Amino acid sequence: MIKMKWNFDIKTISLLIFIIPTFTVILSYIFSLYLNLVPSCIPMVDGCTSISRTGRYYPVNIFFKTSMFVSGILILFYWHRNYIFFKNFDNLYLIKTAYIIGIISIISLFLYLIFLGENDYYKFFRKIGIFIYLLFSIISEILLSIIYKKNCKRPLFNEVIIKIKLSLSFFLVCVGIILFPFMIMKIDNVSNLRNIISWNYFFLIQVNFLLTYMIWKK
């Protein structure tokens, strides 16, 4: 009964974390486009605007910040639930490390949302804050993927999905480490490329949460 309880909690929370931020960003872009606050394009392909800009302006910023704060709280529960479940399966060091890094990513997300604005004082958080959150998030996720892999033979888990999640996590970590210097360096005329990277990286991380949902069997 205890296992089924945690199974349900982690599975449900993972699905919510996939749905809420994904639709928040998409709807924020649609609302901003309707209000002529952002240019019209396919951001993942053209990079005409950043994720930050879609949720920066009033009144869209109210919806964007509120939904993303809710997402941050859900991610906090996500890490707490995983920590509680796995700490008793000879994974204490790994899950504790993943838990701490996950909390740091949430703090980065909250700081990014708090300081999201137009003033130059907020420039650091606006330009790369979201990427810092994504990078720390995926580092914690790869540790979690390794833990799932170590326990993949348990009947609760789908071993094939665990392998997919682990592969995706390794890919995102490698790409994130390679691209991080590029994302923070002051280089002219590369904003569109940075936006393309941020949009695609964000959605791949959301897929990672969806894979966590799929790992847990009903």
GICOR-V439006 format. One record per run of one state. SS is the DSSP state (alpha for helix, beta for strand, coil for the rest). FROM is the first residue (numbers start at 1). TO is the last residue. Records with the same first field share a line. If there is no record, write none. Layout:
# GICOR-V439006
SS: FROM-TO  FROM-TO
This chain:
# GICOR-V439006
coil: 1-1  35-42  47-50  55-59  87-91  115-119  151-156  158-158  185-190  217-218
alpha: 2-34  43-46  51-54  60-86  92-114  120-150  159-184  191-215
beta: 157-157  216-216
